[in-house]
């Protein structure tokens, strides 16, 4: 019984770590997307201002 409990605890820990990594990855991807969007907006603004 203790072995099963330890195994469940281990699996739960692995799942939590996986979820945390997924959340961190989503956050990084969102930051990259925001940076690209800002850069694109800045280029558009520069083109508009040159006219």
C-alpha positions in Angstrom: 0.0 0.0 0.0 2.8 2.4 0.8 4.4 1.7 -2.5 1.2 2.6 -4.4 0.9 5.8 -2.4 4.5 6.7 -3.1 4.0 5.9 -6.8 0.9 8.1 -7.0 2.7 10.9 -5.2 5.6 10.6 -7.7 3.1 10.6 -10.7 1.3 13.6 -9.3 4.6 15.5 -8.9 5.5 14.7 -12.5 2.2 15.9 -13.7 2.5 19.2 -11.8 5.9 19.7 -13.2 4.7 19.1 -16.7 1.8 21.5 -16.2 4.2 24.2 -14.9 6.5 23.7 -17.9 3.5 24.0 -20.2 2.3 27.2 -18.5 5.8 28.6 -18.7 6.1 27.7 -22.4 2.8 29.3 -23.1 3.9 32.5 -21.3 7.2 32.6 -23.3 5.3 32.1 -26.6 2.9 34.8 -25.7 5.8 37.2 -25.0 7.4 36.4 -28.3 4.1 36.9 -30.1 3.7 40.3 -28.3 7.2 41.4 -29.3 6.7 40.4 -32.9 3.4 42.3 -32.9 5.0 45.4 -31.4 7.8 45.3 -34.0 5.2 44.9 -36.8 3.2 47.8 -35.5 6.3 50.0 -35.2 7.2 49.3 -38.9 3.7 50.2 -40.0 3.9 53.4 -38.0 7.3 54.3 -39.5 6.0 53.7 -43.0 2.9 55.9 -42.3 5.1 58.7 -40.9 7.4 58.6 -43.9 4.5 59.5 -46.3 
